[in-house]
Amino acid sequence: MQAQRKPAKPRATRTTRAPRPEYIAAVRYPEGHSEIFHIRNADSFADARELVISEVGDVLSVMIALRH
């Protein structure tokens, strides 16, 4: 008597997520100096801006751009 094989389970297909956008931020401080930041964990321009401001505190201006 031959052993019967179990039916194969369908393989789970991997869902590939679209890569998260990366942002770059130029920050000017009230004292006059500036700094560049790379933001990888933001979902939008507004989120990137909030992340930068929460990280550095008091800033004179912040400019956010999409990094290519």
N, C-alpha and C positions, 0 to 999 in steps of 0.2 A: 504494500500500500504506500502511495506517495503522500508526502506531507503537503498540505495545502498552504499556500502563501497568503499572508494577510494583504488586503488591498493597500496600495501605497497611499500615504497621506499627501494631500496636495501641499506643495511647498509654499510657505508664506513669502510673498513678494515683498521686497524691501521698498519702502516708500522713500524716495530721495527728496529731501527738502531743498528748496531753493536756497542758495547761499545767502547768508545775512549780509546786508550792505554794510560797508565800512565807511566811516566818516572821519574827516580831519577837521580839527578846530584850531583856529588862531585866536589866542587870548591876549588882550592888552590889559595890563594892570594899572591901577591909578598912579602908581609910582613911575610909570613910563615904560617899563620893560615888557617884553612879550614872550610868549611861549607857544609851541605847537603841540597838539595832542592828537593821538590816533584813538578813535572810539570804535570798538568792535561789538559791543553788547547793546547797541541801541536799535530800536525798532523804527524810529523816524527821526527827522531833523529836530523836532521838539524834544524827543527823548534824549538825543545826543546833547542838546543844549543843557537840559536839566542835569545830566550826568556830569558834564564839565563844571557847571556852576556849583553843584554840590561837592565836587572834589576840591576845587580851588578857592571857593568862597567869594570874596569881594573882587569884582572885575569891572573894568571900565567898558570893555566891549568884547563880544564873542562873535566870531564868524565861523559858520559851519558849512562844509562842502562835502559832497559825496566823493569818496576816494575811489579812483579807478585802478 
